[in-house]
Amino acid sequence: MHIIRLVLFGSLLLLVSCSTEITSTSDQNYSVDDRISLGGPRTFRLGFSNTPKTMSAVDQESIWNHAAQFGEVMVVHRTISWSEFAEGEFIVSQKYGDEVIALKQAVRQRDLDLVLVLDVFDSTGEKIAMLPAALENSNFSDDLVSSVLLNEVSFLARNLNPWAMIIGNEINSVFERNPDLYFSYIELYEDLYKRTKEINPTMIVAPSFAYEELIGNIPGTAQYAPRWSLVEPLTDIMDTFAFSSFPSYMYPVARSIPANYYKQIAENVHLPISFLATGFHVGEGMNEDQVTTVTEQRRFLERLFQESDDLDVILVTWLLARDSLIIPERYASLSRSGLFDIADAPRPGWAVWSRASRRPLAVPIFD
């Protein structure tokens, strides 16, 4: 059984994030202030990942504009640029600099908050992503690996000033597959956290977790007890419990999701909660037991927002605003988790999202 993990698309999302086609071609300002507020206040920002329907310039710009009109956040993934920061924090190539400037402009033009996700690990969860051949078997105890990562994190924090920086995506999956690599990362992570907070104390900094794997709820495998013990040592050096969750592969009927499925987070982690990415596929899953419908997607969204209110969640991002043609065929079911189908027709869940986006944002105050 394949595990749905965001880092599966690391190289794809890097390609999207490096595009220089995302700045607006018009003078329109897609400000959230243009919305008419309806309903009670919400504590959670709304957003999408920057995964478009296709790689065309029109579709890439569309996803950014969509986030600005119906949310406050864009989630952008990057892998570590090992060739850029070997000689220090302040020297980068023209290409790298242009990518950062384009991303900064795209965020600023649309008055969005940036959630920057650094995909430190590869899609298997067994290795560091995109390491050059000379460092292929290294871990984070290697001086060059650690210095490059520290330098790039510092550079991005200074120059992009994201609302949130996720340093290491779905790290519990690494623990399951390569514990030695995981623990070498944990040793370095504290330095990464402190460096980032020195640059901007208000920036939200954390790793993320793959929720279904964390709680031992993976289709086709024996269930095991939740591994909250992986979270506890980090609670003083992360500002939110951020995670990805795709429950439709275990519960294709939304009402069958256990009542405490997300409530148990508050019982075990005393930090603000962030749905870094979530989704609910439509149609066939990865096997015949995972067929679901647009109605079930809508029901999941309704529950998601209700529980986000109950838990004072600070971030809800849906992986795909629109169904996508660029996700690998192996994960075709996930490509059908958009709130608009491939013909750009809205699914019933879109009305739920749209209503939530019009509720005024009440920004929580952190201690």
N, C-alpha and C positions, 0 to 999 in steps of 0.2 A: 504494500500500500504506500503510495507517495504521500508525503506529508506536505500540506500546503504551507509554504513559508515565503515571506516577502523576499528573502535573499535569493530565492530561485531566479528572480528577475534582475539581479544586480547589474549584470552587463547591459541588459536592455534599458534599465532605468538610468544607468550612467549615460548611455547614448542619448536618451531624451533630455537629461539634465544638461548635457554639453551643447545642445542645440542653441544656435544664436538666432533662431527664428521666433523666439517667444516674446520679443518686445512688441508692443502694440503698433499697428500700422495706421492708427487713427488718433485723433486728439481726445477721444472719449475717456473719461476717468471712471473706472468701474468701482466706485466707492460704495462700501456697505452703507454709508450714510444716506444713499438714495432710496433705501427701502423704507416702506411704511411699516412701523412696528405694530404687530398684532399678537395678543396673547401675553402670558406671564413671562417674567424674565427667566433666562437660562444662564447657568454658570459655564457651560461648555462652548468653546469655539467649534465651528463646523468647517470641514474642508475635504479635499480630495488629494489623492496622489497625482503627480503630473504625468500619468500614463494615458496617452491619447488613443483615439480610435485607430488612427493610422499615423505614420510619421510625416504626413504632409504638413506644411507650414500652417495651413488653415486649421487642421485638427489640433495641432499643438497650441496655437494661440487660443482656440476655442475652449480648451480645458482650463486655461488660466482665467479667461474671462468668465467662465461658468463659476469657478471658485469665488471670484470677486463678487458676482451677483447673488450667489446663494450660499455664501460662507464667509469666513474670515481668514482661512489658512490654506496654504499649499504645502504639501509634503514632497520634498525633493530628495532623492537618494544620490549618493556619490560613493564610489570606492576610493581608496587611498591612492594618491598619485606618488608612487614610490620614487619616480625619477625626478621629481620637482624639488624635494626639500632635504636632500642629502647634505647640502652645504649651508643650511640655515633656514630661518623662517621668512626672510624678506626678499629672496631672489626667486622669481618664477619666470617661466617662459611666456612669450607673448600669447600663445594659444591658451594657456591656462588662465592668464589674466583676462583675456577676452571672455572666456566662459564665465568667470566670476562676475565680471561687469554686466554681462547679459542677464545673468540670474538676478543680480541686484536691481537692475532696471525693471525687469519683469515684475518683481515684487513691489517695487516702489510705485510704478505706474498704476497699479491696481489696488494700492493701499491694503496689501495682504500681509499677514504674518507668515514668516517662513519657518517651517519645521524641517531642519536639515538632518537627514539620516545618513550616517557614515557606515557603509556596509564593510566592516572590517574583515568579516569572514566570508568564505566562498559558499556556494550553494549547497555543498555537502555538509557544511558545519564541521569539517575535519581540518581545514587549512585556513591560513590567512589569505584573503582574496588578492589576486593580481600581483603577487610577489614576483620579482624578477628571478630568473633561473639561479643566479648566484646565491640567492637567499631562500631558495625553495623550501628547505627543511627547517627554517628558523622559526623561533617563537618570539614572544615579546620581551624575553630576557636579553635578546640580541641588542647591542647598543645602537646599531644603525637603524634597526626596525623601530625601536622605541623613540629615537630622536626624530626620525621622519614623521612618525605619527604625532608626536608632541608639536612639531613645527607646523604641520598642516592644520591640526586642530586650532592652534593659536592664530594662524593666518586667516582661516575661515571665520573664526569668532570675531576677529578685529574687522574684517572687511565686509562680511555679510551681516554681522550682528543679528543672527536669527532669533526669533522668539524662543525657540527650543532647539537644542542640539542633542541628537541621539547618537552616542558614541558606542557603536557596537549593536548590531541588530539581531534580535532573537538569540541572545547569548546562551540561554539554557540548552539550545540545540547543540551548541559546541560542547557543553558539559557532557551531554549524552554520547557524543561521538569521539571526542578527543579531550579527556579531562586535563591532561598536562597542558595543552594549549589554553584551555579555559582558565586554569589557575595562573598561568603566566600573564594572561590578559587582566585578570582581577588585580594582580599586583601593580600593573601599570595604570589601570583605570583611575585609581585614586589620584595619581599625578595629573592625569588628563582632566579630571574633574576640577582639581584645585587650580590648574592653569587657566581653564576656561572661566572659572568664577573670579579669578583675579582680573581678567580682562573685562568682564561684565557680570557683576554680582547678581543682577536681576535676570539673567538668562536662565531658562530652565534647561538643566543638564541631566542626562540619565542614559543608561542602556535600555534596550527593550527586550521583551520576552515573547516567546511563542506560546500563547495561552493554553491551547489544547494540549500541547506537549508538556507544559509546566504542570497541569493538573492531571496528567496521565490519561487523557481522553482522546486517543488516536484511533480512528477506525481501522479495523483489521488487526489490531494488536491487543495483547493482554493489558487491561487497565492496571494502573499502579497508583499509589498514594500521591497526592500533590506534593511537589518539591518546593514548598515555601521556604525551606532551609537555604535555597539558593538566593533568595531575595533578602533575607534578614541581614546578612553581613554588609549589604550595600545601602541600607536604608539611610545611613548618615551621609552618604556621598552620592545620593541621587535625589532629585527634586520632585519626581513623579514616578508612579508605577505605570510605565508605558508598555503596551503589548499589542500584538496582532491576534485577531480571533476570527475564525471562519467556521462557525458551528454547524452550518448546513450539511457538512460531510458526515457528521455524527448524528445530527438531528434534522433531517430534511423537512420534518413537520415542526414548525416553530414552537407550537404549543407543547411539544414534548421536551423542550429544553428545560432542565431542572430549575425549580424556583430559585435556588441559591447559586445558580451557575456563575453569575457575576457578583452577587451579594457577598459571597465568601471572600472576595478580595478585601473588603473593608474589615473583615474579621481577622485577617492575617497580615495586612500591610497598612500601616498608618501613614499613608502619603496620598496626595491628590492622584486621581486615577485618569489615565489617558488611553483612549482607544486609538492607538497610533495608526492602525488600519483594521478595517473589518469589512465583511461582505457576506452575501448570501446568494449562492449561485441559483440560476433558473434553468430548469430542464434537467438533462442527464448529468450525473456526477461522474465519479471515477469508477462506479460500478452500478449494478441495477438496483441496489438498495438506497441509492442517493438521489433519486429523481425528486425534484421539487418544483414549485410553481411560483408565478408572480404573486399570488395571494399569500403564500408563505413568506416570501421576501417582504411584502408589506407588513405582515404581522410581526416579523422580526424587527423591522424598523420601529414600529410602534412600541414594542417592548424595549428596544434599545434606548429610545428617548425617555421613556418612563423611568427606566433604571438609572439613566444618566442624571435625571433630576433627583432621584432618591439618594444617589451616591455622591452628589455634588461633583460629578465628573468635570474635568477642565478641557477635554479635547475629544471630539468624535470625528474621525476622518474615514470616509468610505473609499475603498481602494479604487473603484472605477466609477466615474460619473456616467460614462457610456461604455457599452460593450466594446471590446477591443479586438482588432485583427492582428495585433503585434505580439500577443502573448503566445509562447510556444504551444504547439498542438498537444503536447503531453499534458498541459494544464488547461485544455480548452474549456472545461467547465468553469474555471475561474474567470475566463474571458467573458462569460455570460452573467456576470454579477453586477453589471451596470444598472443604474437607475433609468437609463434609456437603452433601448435595444439597438442592434446594429443598423437599423433603418432610421435611427434617431427618434423613434416613437417612445414617449414616456411610459414607463411601467407604473402600476398603481402605487408603488413605494415612493415614486417621485413626489406625489402630492403630500405625503407625510414629511418628506425632507423639506420641501418648499415651505410648508407651514412652520416647521421648526426654525427655518432660517429667518423668518420674519419676527420671531420673538426677540425682544431686546436682550442684548448681552450684558449681564451683570458680572463684571470682572471680580473674581474672588481676590481677597487680600491674604497673602501668605505670611505666616509668622516668621 
